[in-house]
């Protein structure tokens, strides 16, 4: 029996401090920015119209602040989706999300994300998993930091 299988939720707590290097480059497109803007009810023309974005000084259409979660969650799959993590995603409830933006995300950006497992706490049949996704551009300049906490429910919860 492995250590993670004896835990209330099966989450492997020994992975705290582990980092997952970028495995793909996320290419930000106008279409994806517009989809997220529509999904979140953002109506500013700079999310849809390049001319409106250029008039505000952006290189192309600009993403809503929450767009960074799209990039972060794709990268987090390297950890969350790994067998080693022991996370049963059918038992996951998203607990919280925090964004720190170093600059706006715009169409044409090529982003790479490193995911860090910052903390894992077990409380009353729940495991709280906190990750940090550091998103950088093609020049390795910081773009955004996304801190996320997932609550993994134990069986019967």
MIFI-418807 format. One line per field, with one value per atom (N, C-alpha, C, O, CB): x, y, z; residue in one letter; atom name. Coordinates in nm, 3 decimals. Glycine has a CB too. Layout:
<sites>
u X;...
v Y;...
w Z;...
r a;...
a CA;...
</sites>
This chain:
<sites>
u 0.085;0.000;0.089;0.181;-0.097;0.063;0.143;0.095;-0.018;0.139;0.182;0.144;0.020;-0.068;0.259;0.012;-0.102;-0.233;-0.339;-0.079;-0.228;-0.353;-0.404;-0.520;-0.333;-0.321;-0.365;-0.416;-0.465;-0.252;-0.405;-0.452;-0.604;-0.660;-0.383;-0.671;-0.818;-0.867;-0.975;-0.868;-0.790;-0.833;-0.741;-0.771;-0.839;-0.633;-0.538;-0.439;-0.357;-0.613;-0.444;-0.352;-0.212;-0.196;-0.401;-0.114;0.024;0.083;0.113;0.107;0.099;0.148;0.298;0.350;0.113;0.369;0.515;0.557;0.675;0.578;0.459;0.494;0.503;0.531;0.392;0.479;0.495;0.639;0.734;0.460;0.652;0.784;0.824;0.922;0.887;0.749;0.778;0.738;0.637;0.706;0.815;0.783;0.770;0.839;0.891;0.680;0.657;0.690;0.622;0.510;0.796;0.842;0.739;0.657;0.978;0.744;0.650;0.663;0.773;0.673;0.548;0.550;0.494;0.505;0.470;0.434;0.382;0.385;0.397;0.237;0.375;0.360;0.215;0.161;0.459;0.153;0.014;0.017;0.067;-0.068;-0.039;-0.045;-0.180;-0.285;-0.022;-0.176;-0.298;-0.353;-0.282;-0.270;-0.480;-0.544;-0.657;-0.711;-0.597;-0.691;-0.805;-0.933;-1.018;-0.821;-0.947;-1.067;-1.081;-1.190;-1.063;-0.973;-0.978;-1.005;-1.080;-0.846;-0.946;-0.972;-1.120;-1.183;-0.883;-1.174;-1.316;-1.407;-1.508;-1.351;-1.374;-1.455;-1.460;-1.566;-1.399;-1.345;-1.341;-1.415;-1.486;-1.195;-1.399;-1.469;-1.621;-1.692;-1.428;-1.669;-1.812;-1.856;-1.961;-1.845;-1.778;-1.814;-1.821;-1.897;-1.714;-1.743;-1.742;-1.824;-1.830;-1.599;-1.888;-1.973;-1.897;-1.953;-2.056;-1.770;-1.690;-1.730;-1.730;-1.537;-1.764;-1.816;-1.724;-1.756;-1.949;-1.612;-1.524;-1.474;-1.431;-1.404;-1.479;-1.437;-1.291;-1.257;-1.457;-1.204;-1.064;-1.044;-0.936;-0.984;-1.147;-1.140;-1.177;-1.152;-1.232;-1.235;-1.288;-1.231;-1.216;-1.438;-1.201;-1.167;-1.022;-0.989;-1.263;-0.937;-0.796;-0.781;-0.693;-0.720;-0.865;-0.855;-0.880;-0.811;-0.954;-0.978;-1.008;-0.890;-0.856;-1.138;-0.829;-0.714;-0.594;-0.525;-0.678;-0.568;-0.456;-0.472;-0.375;-0.442;-0.596;-0.623;-0.589;-0.562;-0.771;-0.591;-0.557;-0.410;-0.365;-0.644;-0.334;-0.191;-0.151;-0.034;-0.143;-0.246;-0.214;-0.167;-0.206;-0.336;-0.085;-0.034;-0.141;-0.130;0.082;-0.245;-0.356;-0.469;-0.461;-0.313;-0.575;-0.684;-0.630;-0.539;-0.798;-0.687;-0.637;-0.733;-0.855;-0.619;-0.675;-0.754;-0.811;-0.756;-0.669;-0.921;-0.974;-0.875;-0.798;-1.118;-0.876;-0.782;-0.793;-0.693;-0.803;-0.912;-0.929;-0.884;-0.883;-1.074;-0.847;-0.800;-0.679;-0.659;-0.765;-0.599;-0.479;-0.512;-0.427;-0.407;-0.635;-0.672;-0.675;-0.648;-0.809;-0.707;-0.709;-0.569;-0.551;-0.759;-0.471;-0.331;-0.283;-0.219;-0.241;-0.314;-0.269;-0.327;-0.254;-0.307;-0.456;-0.518;-0.466;-0.454;-0.667;-0.436;-0.376;-0.244;-0.216;-0.356;-0.163;-0.031;-0.042;0.038;0.054;-0.141;-0.158;-0.190;-0.172;-0.268;-0.236;-0.267;-0.144;-0.157;-0.326;-0.024;0.099;0.107;0.158;0.224;0.057;0.055;-0.078;-0.079;0.080;-0.188;-0.319;-0.357;-0.416;-0.426;-0.324;-0.361;-0.265;-0.291;-0.373;-0.154;-0.057;-0.104;-0.164;0.081;-0.076;-0.111;-0.040;-0.096;-0.073;0.081;0.162;0.097;0.114;0.300;0.022;-0.042;-0.152;-0.177;-0.100;-0.219;-0.324;-0.452;-0.529;-0.274;-0.475;-0.593;-0.703;-0.686;-0.560;-0.814;-0.931;-1.012;-1.081;-1.017;-1.004;-1.065;-1.217;-1.278;-1.027;-1.279;-1.424;-1.461;-1.579;-1.476;-1.363;-1.386;-1.334;-1.327;-1.319;-1.299;-1.239;-1.344;-1.433;-1.133;-1.332;-1.409;-1.307;-1.212;-1.506;-1.328;-1.235;-1.261;-1.372;-1.252;-1.161;-1.180;-1.152;-1.233;-1.090;-1.038;-1.010;-0.905;-0.832;-0.965;-0.898;-0.806;-0.764;-0.847;-0.872;-0.634;-0.581;-0.491;-0.413;-0.503;-0.502;-0.422;-0.331;-0.374;-0.512;-0.207;-0.116;-0.071;-0.008;0.007;-0.104;-0.068;0.054;0.060;-0.186;0.152;0.274;0.262;0.328;0.396;0.177;0.141;0.018;-0.011;0.260;-0.056;-0.174;-0.136;-0.028;-0.254;-0.226;-0.212;-0.283;-0.396;-0.273;-0.214;-0.271;-0.259;-0.177;-0.201;-0.344;-0.338;-0.198;-0.138;-0.446;-0.148;-0.014;0.090;0.200;0.026;0.057;0.149;0.172;0.080;0.096;0.294;0.332;0.377;0.482;0.447;0.294;0.313;0.354;0.308;0.185;0.443;0.489;0.471;0.494;0.638;0.431;0.394;0.466;0.470;0.243;0.523;0.581;0.485;0.440;0.725;0.453;0.358;0.434;0.520;0.250;0.401;0.464;0.357;0.249;0.538;0.386;0.297;0.344;0.447;0.301;0.268;0.311;0.272;0.349;0.256;0.153;0.107;-0.002;-0.084;0.054;-0.001;-0.108;-0.143;-0.059;-0.065;-0.269;-0.317;-0.434;-0.524;-0.359;-0.433;-0.544;-0.625;-0.570;-0.494;-0.756;-0.845;-0.980;-1.048;-0.862;-1.020;-1.155;-1.203;-1.314;-1.252;-1.120;-1.160;-1.145;-1.181;-1.299;-1.091;-1.061;-0.910;-0.840;-1.134;-0.863;-0.724;-0.725;-0.783;-0.642;-0.661;-0.651;-0.516;-0.411;-0.667;-0.521;-0.401;-0.381;-0.465;-0.411;-0.271;-0.242;-0.128;-0.019;-0.207;-0.156;-0.054;-0.031;-0.113;-0.096;0.083;0.117;0.166;0.261;0.227;0.101;0.139;0.206;0.143;0.014;0.333;0.409;0.409;0.472;0.557;0.338;0.322;0.422;0.430;0.177;0.498;0.599;0.581;0.522;0.742;0.634;0.625;0.745;0.827;0.616;0.753;0.859;0.998;1.097;0.836;1.008;1.138;1.163;1.256;1.144;1.079;1.085;1.053;1.087;1.221;0.990;0.946;0.815;0.728;0.929;0.801;0.678;0.555;0.560;0.690;0.447;0.321;0.215;0.148;0.273;0.201;0.102;0.140;0.211;-0.039;0.093;0.104;-0.038;-0.116;0.192;-0.071;-0.205;-0.189;-0.126;-0.278;-0.247;-0.246;-0.385;-0.487;-0.210;-0.384;-0.509;-0.513;-0.411;-0.528;-0.630;-0.649;-0.765;-0.875;-0.675;-0.738;-0.840;-0.871;-0.780;-0.794;-0.998;-1.040;-1.075;-1.167;-1.162;-1.002;-1.026;-1.104;-1.054;-0.891;-1.227;-1.312;-1.274;-1.238;-1.459;-1.282;-1.261;-1.384;-1.490;-1.228;-1.370;-1.483;-1.598;-1.577;-1.441;-1.720;-1.838;-1.863;-1.953;-1.827;-1.785;-1.801;-1.865;-1.888;-1.666
v -0.118;0.000;0.124;0.134;0.000;0.216;0.338;0.439;0.431;0.398;0.538;0.642;0.717;0.745;0.740;0.750;0.827;0.749;0.810;0.872;0.616;0.539;0.528;0.492;0.400;0.558;0.554;0.691;0.701;0.507;0.792;0.926;0.932;0.855;1.033;1.025;1.036;1.058;1.011;1.149;1.127;1.155;1.091;1.096;1.305;1.031;0.970;1.067;1.026;0.903;1.196;1.295;1.272;1.254;1.441;1.272;1.250;1.380;1.473;1.200;1.385;1.507;1.526;1.632;1.504;1.425;1.438;1.524;1.550;1.301;1.569;1.649;1.799;1.877;1.625;1.840;1.982;2.024;1.955;2.009;2.137;2.185;2.144;2.195;2.136;2.053;2.007;2.113;2.181;1.875;2.128;2.218;2.136;2.036;2.330;2.180;2.115;2.216;2.317;2.063;2.187;2.277;2.284;2.193;2.231;2.391;2.403;2.285;2.243;2.534;2.233;2.122;2.165;2.091;2.003;2.283;2.333;2.485;2.548;2.281;2.541;2.685;2.712;2.653;2.744;2.802;2.839;2.965;3.069;2.862;2.953;3.067;3.136;3.079;3.022;3.258;3.335;3.386;3.449;3.453;3.360;3.404;3.502;3.507;3.282;3.578;3.669;3.592;3.638;3.750;3.475;3.393;3.351;3.362;3.269;3.302;3.256;3.374;3.359;3.187;3.489;3.607;3.645;3.673;3.726;3.646;3.681;3.580;3.618;3.691;3.450;3.347;3.369;3.361;3.207;3.397;3.418;3.546;3.550;3.424;3.650;3.776;3.754;3.802;3.884;3.682;3.653;3.569;3.597;3.579;3.469;3.379;3.452;3.412;3.265;3.559;3.632;3.760;3.835;3.665;3.787;3.905;4.034;4.142;3.918;4.024;4.145;4.205;4.135;4.111;4.331;4.393;4.499;4.555;4.455;4.528;4.633;4.595;4.481;4.657;4.687;4.657;4.611;4.542;4.779;4.647;4.608;4.458;4.407;4.678;4.385;4.238;4.173;4.054;4.186;4.250;4.195;4.262;4.197;4.207;4.389;4.471;4.520;4.598;4.591;4.475;4.518;4.671;4.726;4.456;4.739;4.886;4.951;5.046;4.941;4.899;4.952;4.926;5.011;4.889;4.808;4.775;4.862;4.912;4.625;4.881;4.964;5.107;5.172;4.960;5.157;5.294;5.313;5.425;5.330;5.204;5.210;5.178;5.177;5.115;5.153;5.127;4.981;4.951;5.195;4.888;4.745;4.700;4.758;4.663;4.596;4.542;4.469;4.455;4.449;4.421;4.348;4.343;4.408;4.201;4.267;4.259;4.211;4.128;4.164;4.265;4.237;4.142;4.155;4.368;4.048;3.949;4.009;4.103;3.826;3.952;3.987;3.937;3.845;3.925;3.995;3.951;3.802;3.738;4.031;3.746;3.605;3.509;3.387;3.579;3.561;3.474;3.391;3.280;3.558;3.444;3.373;3.234;3.146;3.454;3.214;3.083;2.978;2.861;3.091;3.016;2.922;2.865;2.744;2.992;2.952;2.912;2.830;2.726;3.037;2.878;2.811;2.671;2.577;2.894;2.655;2.524;2.421;2.303;2.535;2.465;2.372;2.320;2.201;2.441;2.412;2.373;2.289;2.199;2.498;2.318;2.245;2.098;2.016;2.309;2.064;1.923;1.834;1.715;1.911;1.890;1.811;1.756;1.646;1.897;1.830;1.786;1.719;1.602;1.905;1.791;1.742;1.613;1.524;1.849;1.602;1.484;1.367;1.260;1.520;1.386;1.277;1.173;1.206;1.331;1.050;0.941;0.960;0.930;0.803;1.009;1.030;1.128;1.113;1.082;1.227;1.326;1.263;1.308;1.440;1.161;1.094;1.175;1.154;1.060;1.267;1.353;1.294;1.280;1.498;1.258;1.210;1.335;1.391;1.106;1.377;1.505;1.503;1.610;1.537;1.386;1.381;1.423;1.447;1.240;1.433;1.475;1.616;1.658;1.377;1.690;1.823;1.933;1.933;1.848;2.025;2.149;2.262;2.264;2.160;2.355;2.468;2.562;2.614;2.545;2.583;2.661;2.810;2.894;2.608;2.844;2.986;3.004;2.911;3.055;3.126;3.164;3.307;3.393;3.146;3.334;3.471;3.498;3.413;3.491;3.619;3.658;3.774;3.869;3.695;3.767;3.881;3.900;3.812;3.858;4.015;4.042;4.132;4.237;4.108;4.089;4.167;4.255;4.359;4.075;4.210;4.287;4.223;4.107;4.294;4.297;4.237;4.125;4.126;4.345;4.031;3.926;3.975;4.022;3.788;3.964;4.009;3.898;3.807;4.138;3.908;3.812;3.816;3.922;3.843;3.699;3.687;3.646;3.604;3.817;3.658;3.613;3.463;3.387;3.649;3.423;3.282;3.260;3.307;3.243;3.188;3.179;3.039;2.938;3.219;3.036;2.910;2.920;3.026;2.878;2.811;2.814;2.707;2.590;2.798;2.750;2.657;2.648;2.749;2.703;2.525;2.502;2.455;2.367;2.397;2.515;2.481;2.429;2.487;2.604;2.320;2.269;2.336;2.299;2.109;2.434;2.514;2.457;2.465;2.651;2.398;2.353;2.248;2.256;2.472;2.149;2.050;2.033;1.994;1.913;2.062;2.050;1.953;1.958;2.189;1.866;1.773;1.821;1.843;1.628;1.837;1.885;1.814;1.826;2.039;1.743;1.688;1.616;1.641;1.797;1.529;1.452;1.524;1.470;1.412;1.646;1.722;1.741;1.750;1.860;1.748;1.787;1.913;1.916;1.672;2.018;2.144;2.148;2.141;2.267;2.159;2.157;2.296;2.344;2.049;2.362;2.497;2.494;2.444;2.591;2.548;2.554;2.699;2.787;2.470;2.720;2.852;2.832;2.757;2.925;2.897;2.889;3.020;3.126;2.860;3.012;3.130;3.132;3.048;3.128;3.229;3.240;3.342;3.454;3.279;3.303;3.391;3.395;3.305;3.344;3.501;3.512;3.445;3.382;3.661;3.460;3.396;3.443;3.373;3.421;3.560;3.613;3.580;3.633;3.764;3.495;3.457;3.571;3.565;3.402;3.676;3.786;3.746;3.689;3.919;3.776;3.740;3.809;3.928;3.775;3.734;3.786;3.783;3.884;3.703;3.669;3.657;3.544;3.450;3.633;3.555;3.448;3.413;3.499;3.490;3.285;3.238;3.141;3.036;3.169;3.177;3.091;3.028;3.096;3.172;2.897;2.822;2.724;2.664;2.746;2.709;2.608;2.519;2.566;2.673;2.389;2.289;2.215;2.179;2.190;2.191;2.109;1.971;1.957;2.173;1.871;1.734;1.666;1.650;1.657;1.625;1.561;1.415;1.345;1.571;1.371;1.230;1.150;1.206;1.211;1.020;0.934;0.956;0.965;0.786;0.966;0.986;1.130;1.158;0.905;1.223;1.366;1.439;1.560;1.431
w 0.000;0.000;0.000;0.081;0.123;-0.090;-0.098;0.004;0.053;-0.239;0.035;0.130;0.084;0.165;0.151;-0.047;-0.094;-0.084;-0.070;-0.237;-0.092;-0.085;0.059;0.079;-0.143;0.160;0.299;0.346;0.458;0.389;0.267;0.301;0.283;0.206;0.213;0.355;0.345;0.202;0.166;0.432;0.121;-0.016;-0.119;-0.239;-0.039;-0.078;-0.171;-0.232;-0.314;-0.280;-0.195;-0.251;-0.194;-0.073;-0.221;-0.280;-0.242;-0.186;-0.261;-0.363;-0.054;0.012;-0.003;0.030;0.158;-0.052;-0.065;-0.184;-0.203;-0.079;-0.262;-0.381;-0.353;-0.444;-0.490;-0.228;-0.194;-0.224;-0.188;-0.042;-0.292;-0.332;-0.473;-0.527;-0.237;-0.532;-0.668;-0.768;-0.750;-0.697;-0.874;-0.985;-1.112;-1.130;-1.002;-1.198;-1.327;-1.435;-1.451;-1.341;-1.510;-1.615;-1.728;-1.743;-1.671;-1.805;-1.917;-2.013;-2.048;-1.993;-2.055;-2.151;-2.286;-2.384;-2.096;-2.292;-2.418;-2.417;-2.312;-2.443;-2.533;-2.547;-2.583;-2.676;-2.656;-2.508;-2.535;-2.622;-2.581;-2.402;-2.742;-2.833;-2.818;-2.850;-2.980;-2.770;-2.743;-2.876;-2.954;-2.645;-2.900;-3.025;-2.996;-2.886;-3.103;-3.097;-3.086;-3.057;-2.981;-3.216;-3.118;-3.100;-2.954;-2.897;-3.193;-2.894;-2.754;-2.660;-2.563;-2.715;-2.688;-2.605;-2.614;-2.512;-2.648;-2.734;-2.752;-2.684;-2.624;-2.902;-2.693;-2.627;-2.476;-2.415;-2.658;-2.417;-2.271;-2.234;-2.133;-2.221;-2.315;-2.287;-2.289;-2.201;-2.390;-2.391;-2.397;-2.277;-2.218;-2.528;-2.242;-2.132;-1.998;-1.909;-2.122;-1.983;-1.856;-1.862;-1.764;-1.817;-1.975;-1.988;-2.010;-1.993;-1.867;-2.048;-2.074;-2.208;-2.309;-2.072;-2.210;-2.331;-2.392;-2.497;-2.302;-2.327;-2.380;-2.520;-2.540;-2.284;-2.615;-2.752;-2.764;-2.860;-2.837;-2.670;-2.679;-2.667;-2.699;-2.570;-2.622;-2.615;-2.749;-2.769;-2.505;-2.839;-2.965;-3.090;-3.194;-2.967;-3.080;-3.197;-3.189;-3.100;-3.209;-3.282;-3.278;-3.283;-3.217;-3.394;-3.361;-3.369;-3.233;-3.196;-3.472;-3.159;-3.026;-2.931;-2.849;-2.970;-2.942;-2.857;-2.893;-2.804;-2.872;-3.023;-3.067;-3.019;-2.980;-3.220;-3.023;-2.979;-2.831;-2.787;-3.003;-2.755;-2.613;-2.587;-2.472;-2.535;-2.694;-2.680;-2.671;-2.647;-2.561;-2.690;-2.687;-2.825;-2.926;-2.642;-2.828;-2.954;-3.033;-3.155;-2.928;-2.966;-3.030;-2.927;-2.823;-3.076;-2.957;-2.861;-2.726;-2.720;-2.912;-2.620;-2.486;-2.413;-2.423;-2.405;-2.341;-2.268;-2.140;-2.083;-2.236;-2.096;-1.965;-1.859;-1.886;-1.943;-1.740;-1.636;-1.602;-1.570;-1.511;-1.610;-1.574;-1.684;-1.663;-1.542;-1.800;-1.909;-1.865;-1.914;-2.033;-1.775;-1.730;-1.675;-1.677;-1.623;-1.625;-1.572;-1.683;-1.657;-1.503;-1.804;-1.916;-1.936;-1.952;-2.046;-1.935;-1.955;-1.835;-1.851;-1.974;-1.715;-1.593;-1.581;-1.550;-1.470;-1.604;-1.587;-1.687;-1.654;-1.598;-1.807;-1.904;-1.850;-1.856;-2.042;-1.798;-1.747;-1.619;-1.598;-1.720;-1.534;-1.409;-1.432;-1.341;-1.326;-1.550;-1.579;-1.567;-1.540;-1.718;-1.586;-1.570;-1.428;-1.408;-1.602;-1.332;-1.193;-1.158;-1.119;-1.100;-1.171;-1.127;-1.198;-1.137;-1.152;-1.325;-1.402;-1.390;-1.446;-1.543;-1.317;-1.307;-1.205;-1.103;-1.268;-1.234;-1.142;-1.008;-0.903;-1.203;-1.014;-0.894;-0.795;-0.674;-0.934;-0.845;-0.757;-0.672;-0.560;-0.840;-0.725;-0.649;-0.636;-0.543;-0.513;-0.728;-0.722;-0.810;-0.931;-0.768;-0.748;-0.821;-0.857;-0.772;-0.736;-0.981;-1.021;-1.007;-0.999;-1.165;-1.003;-0.983;-0.841;-0.812;-1.011;-0.752;-0.614;-0.586;-0.470;-0.519;-0.690;-0.675;-0.680;-0.765;-0.784;-0.585;-0.586;-0.590;-0.512;-0.461;-0.680;-0.691;-0.572;-0.558;-0.828;-0.488;-0.366;-0.386;-0.347;-0.256;-0.447;-0.470;-0.578;-0.613;-0.341;-0.628;-0.736;-0.712;-0.682;-0.877;-0.726;-0.714;-0.833;-0.875;-0.578;-0.886;-1.002;-0.966;-0.900;-1.121;-1.009;-1.007;-1.151;-1.210;-0.908;-1.206;-1.346;-1.351;-1.286;-1.422;-1.429;-1.447;-1.572;-1.584;-1.458;-1.663;-1.781;-1.844;-1.816;-1.883;-1.929;-1.993;-2.091;-2.150;-2.067;-2.105;-2.206;-2.332;-2.326;-2.157;-2.446;-2.574;-2.677;-2.665;-2.624;-2.779;-2.890;-2.950;-2.966;-2.998;-2.982;-3.038;-2.934;-2.970;-3.101;-2.807;-2.703;-2.714;-2.745;-2.563;-2.689;-2.680;-2.535;-2.494;-2.784;-2.460;-2.316;-2.272;-2.326;-2.244;-2.174;-2.115;-1.964;-1.905;-2.152;-1.903;-1.762;-1.682;-1.720;-1.748;-1.571;-1.474;-1.357;-1.304;-1.427;-1.317;-1.208;-1.085;-1.092;-1.250;-0.971;-0.843;-0.748;-0.737;-0.782;-0.679;-0.574;-0.445;-0.389;-0.564;-0.398;-0.284;-0.149;-0.053;-0.296;-0.140;-0.009;-0.026;-0.118;0.076;0.062;0.068;0.215;0.296;0.001;0.249;0.387;0.393;0.309;0.443;0.491;0.512;0.631;0.739;0.532;0.612;0.717;0.706;0.604;0.709;0.809;0.821;0.695;0.648;0.855;0.641;0.524;0.392;0.287;0.539;0.395;0.273;0.262;0.363;0.273;0.140;0.117;0.033;-0.076;0.047;0.085;0.013;-0.057;0.007;0.110;-0.189;-0.272;-0.330;-0.407;-0.385;-0.294;-0.343;-0.444;-0.416;-0.226;-0.562;-0.667;-0.707;-0.681;-0.789;-0.772;-0.825;-0.968;-0.992;-0.736;-1.061;-1.202;-1.241;-1.239;-1.293;-1.277;-1.320;-1.473;-1.537;-1.263;-1.529;-1.674;-1.726;-1.675;-1.714;-1.828;-1.887;-2.038;-2.097;-1.851;-2.100;-2.245;-2.313;-2.247;-2.286;-2.443;-2.522;-2.483;-2.508;-2.669;-2.421;-2.375;-2.228;-2.168;-2.396;-2.169;-2.028;-1.933;-1.815;-1.995;-1.983;-1.897;-1.829;-1.894;-1.978;-1.699;-1.628;-1.688;-1.721;-1.481;-1.700;-1.751;-1.640;-1.617;-1.874;-1.573;-1.466;-1.372;-1.410;-1.524;-1.250;-1.151;-1.109;-1.069;-1.027;-1.119;-1.082;-0.965;-0.977;-1.203;-0.852;-0.733;-0.722;-0.726;-0.602;-0.708;-0.708;-0.591;-0.556;-0.842;-0.532;-0.429;-0.469;-0.499;-0.289;-0.470;-0.498;-0.369;-0.294;-0.610;-0.344;-0.231;-0.286;-0.366;-0.154;-0.241;-0.284;-0.171;-0.060;-0.318;-0.203;-0.104;-0.084;-0.179;-0.145;0.039;0.068;0.030;0.001;0.215;0.030;-0.005;0.093;0.214;-0.004;0.039;0.120;0.159;0.239;0.241;0.105;0.139;0.025;0.033;0.174
r x;x;x;x;x;x;x;x;x;x;x;x;x;x;x;x;x;x;x;x;x;x;x;x;x;x;x;x;x;x;x;x;x;x;x;x;x;x;x;x;x;x;x;x;x;x;x;x;x;x;x;x;x;x;x;x;x;x;x;x;x;x;x;x;x;x;x;x;x;x;x;x;x;x;x;x;x;x;x;x;x;x;x;x;x;x;x;x;x;x;x;x;x;x;x;x;x;x;x;x;x;x;x;x;x;x;x;x;x;x;x;x;x;x;x;x;x;x;x;x;x;x;x;x;x;x;x;x;x;x;x;x;x;x;x;x;x;x;x;x;x;x;x;x;x;x;x;x;x;x;x;x;x;x;x;x;x;x;x;x;x;x;x;x;x;x;x;x;x;x;x;x;x;x;x;x;x;x;x;x;x;x;x;x;x;x;x;x;x;x;x;x;x;x;x;x;x;x;x;x;x;x;x;x;x;x;x;x;x;x;x;x;x;x;x;x;x;x;x;x;x;x;x;x;x;x;x;x;x;x;x;x;x;x;x;x;x;x;x;x;x;x;x;x;x;x;x;x;x;x;x;x;x;x;x;x;x;x;x;x;x;x;x;x;x;x;x;x;x;x;x;x;x;x;x;x;x;x;x;x;x;x;x;x;x;x;x;x;x;x;x;x;x;x;x;x;x;x;x;x;x;x;x;x;x;x;x;x;x;x;x;x;x;x;x;x;x;x;x;x;x;x;x;x;x;x;x;x;x;x;x;x;x;x;x;x;x;x;x;x;x;x;x;x;x;x;x;x;x;x;x;x;x;x;x;x;x;x;x;x;x;x;x;x;x;x;x;x;x;x;x;x;x;x;x;x;x;x;x;x;x;x;x;x;x;x;x;x;x;x;x;x;x;x;x;x;x;x;x;x;x;x;x;x;x;x;x;x;x;x;x;x;x;x;x;x;x;x;x;x;x;x;x;x;x;x;x;x;x;x;x;x;x;x;x;x;x;x;x;x;x;x;x;x;x;x;x;x;x;x;x;x;x;x;x;x;x;x;x;x;x;x;x;x;x;x;x;x;x;x;x;x;x;x;x;x;x;x;x;x;x;x;x;x;x;x;x;x;x;x;x;x;x;x;x;x;x;x;x;x;x;x;x;x;x;x;x;x;x;x;x;x;x;x;x;x;x;x;x;x;x;x;x;x;x;x;x;x;x;x;x;x;x;x;x;x;x;x;x;x;x;x;x;x;x;x;x;x;x;x;x;x;x;x;x;x;x;x;x;x;x;x;x;x;x;x;x;x;x;x;x;x;x;x;x;x;x;x;x;x;x;x;x;x;x;x;x;x;x;x;x;x;x;x;x;x;x;x;x;x;x;x;x;x;x;x;x;x;x;x;x;x;x;x;x;x;x;x;x;x;x;x;x;x;x;x;x;x;x;x;x;x;x;x;x;x;x;x;x;x;x;x;x;x;x;x;x;x;x;x;x;x;x;x;x;x;x;x;x;x;x;x;x;x;x;x;x;x;x;x;x;x;x;x;x;x;x;x;x;x;x;x;x;x;x;x;x;x;x;x;x;x;x;x;x;x;x;x;x;x;x;x;x;x;x;x;x;x;x;x;x;x;x;x;x;x;x;x;x;x;x;x;x;x;x;x;x;x;x;x;x;x;x;x;x;x;x;x;x;x;x;x;x;x;x;x;x;x;x;x;x;x;x;x;x;x;x;x;x;x;x;x;x;x;x;x;x;x;x;x;x;x;x;x;x;x;x;x;x;x;x;x;x;x;x
a N;CA;C;O;CB;N;CA;C;O;CB;N;CA;C;O;CB;N;CA;C;O;CB;N;CA;C;O;CB;N;CA;C;O;CB;N;CA;C;O;CB;N;CA;C;O;CB;N;CA;C;O;CB;N;CA;C;O;CB;N;CA;C;O;CB;N;CA;C;O;CB;N;CA;C;O;CB;N;CA;C;O;CB;N;CA;C;O;CB;N;CA;C;O;CB;N;CA;C;O;CB;N;CA;C;O;CB;N;CA;C;O;CB;N;CA;C;O;CB;N;CA;C;O;CB;N;CA;C;O;CB;N;CA;C;O;CB;N;CA;C;O;CB;N;CA;C;O;CB;N;CA;C;O;CB;N;CA;C;O;CB;N;CA;C;O;CB;N;CA;C;O;CB;N;CA;C;O;CB;N;CA;C;O;CB;N;CA;C;O;CB;N;CA;C;O;CB;N;CA;C;O;CB;N;CA;C;O;CB;N;CA;C;O;CB;N;CA;C;O;CB;N;CA;C;O;CB;N;CA;C;O;CB;N;CA;C;O;CB;N;CA;C;O;CB;N;CA;C;O;CB;N;CA;C;O;CB;N;CA;C;O;CB;N;CA;C;O;CB;N;CA;C;O;CB;N;CA;C;O;CB;N;CA;C;O;CB;N;CA;C;O;CB;N;CA;C;O;CB;N;CA;C;O;CB;N;CA;C;O;CB;N;CA;C;O;CB;N;CA;C;O;CB;N;CA;C;O;CB;N;CA;C;O;CB;N;CA;C;O;CB;N;CA;C;O;CB;N;CA;C;O;CB;N;CA;C;O;CB;N;CA;C;O;CB;N;CA;C;O;CB;N;CA;C;O;CB;N;CA;C;O;CB;N;CA;C;O;CB;N;CA;C;O;CB;N;CA;C;O;CB;N;CA;C;O;CB;N;CA;C;O;CB;N;CA;C;O;CB;N;CA;C;O;CB;N;CA;C;O;CB;N;CA;C;O;CB;N;CA;C;O;CB;N;CA;C;O;CB;N;CA;C;O;CB;N;CA;C;O;CB;N;CA;C;O;CB;N;CA;C;O;CB;N;CA;C;O;CB;N;CA;C;O;CB;N;CA;C;O;CB;N;CA;C;O;CB;N;CA;C;O;CB;N;CA;C;O;CB;N;CA;C;O;CB;N;CA;C;O;CB;N;CA;C;O;CB;N;CA;C;O;CB;N;CA;C;O;CB;N;CA;C;O;CB;N;CA;C;O;CB;N;CA;C;O;CB;N;CA;C;O;CB;N;CA;C;O;CB;N;CA;C;O;CB;N;CA;C;O;CB;N;CA;C;O;CB;N;CA;C;O;CB;N;CA;C;O;CB;N;CA;C;O;CB;N;CA;C;O;CB;N;CA;C;O;CB;N;CA;C;O;CB;N;CA;C;O;CB;N;CA;C;O;CB;N;CA;C;O;CB;N;CA;C;O;CB;N;CA;C;O;CB;N;CA;C;O;CB;N;CA;C;O;CB;N;CA;C;O;CB;N;CA;C;O;CB;N;CA;C;O;CB;N;CA;C;O;CB;N;CA;C;O;CB;N;CA;C;O;CB;N;CA;C;O;CB;N;CA;C;O;CB;N;CA;C;O;CB;N;CA;C;O;CB;N;CA;C;O;CB;N;CA;C;O;CB;N;CA;C;O;CB;N;CA;C;O;CB;N;CA;C;O;CB;N;CA;C;O;CB;N;CA;C;O;CB;N;CA;C;O;CB;N;CA;C;O;CB;N;CA;C;O;CB;N;CA;C;O;CB;N;CA;C;O;CB;N;CA;C;O;CB;N;CA;C;O;CB;N;CA;C;O;CB;N;CA;C;O;CB;N;CA;C;O;CB;N;CA;C;O;CB;N;CA;C;O;CB;N;CA;C;O;CB;N;CA;C;O;CB;N;CA;C;O;CB;N;CA;C;O;CB;N;CA;C;O;CB;N;CA;C;O;CB;N;CA;C;O;CB;N;CA;C;O;CB;N;CA;C;O;CB;N;CA;C;O;CB;N;CA;C;O;CB;N;CA;C;O;CB;N;CA;C;O;CB;N;CA;C;O;CB;N;CA;C;O;CB;N;CA;C;O;CB;N;CA;C;O;CB
</sites>
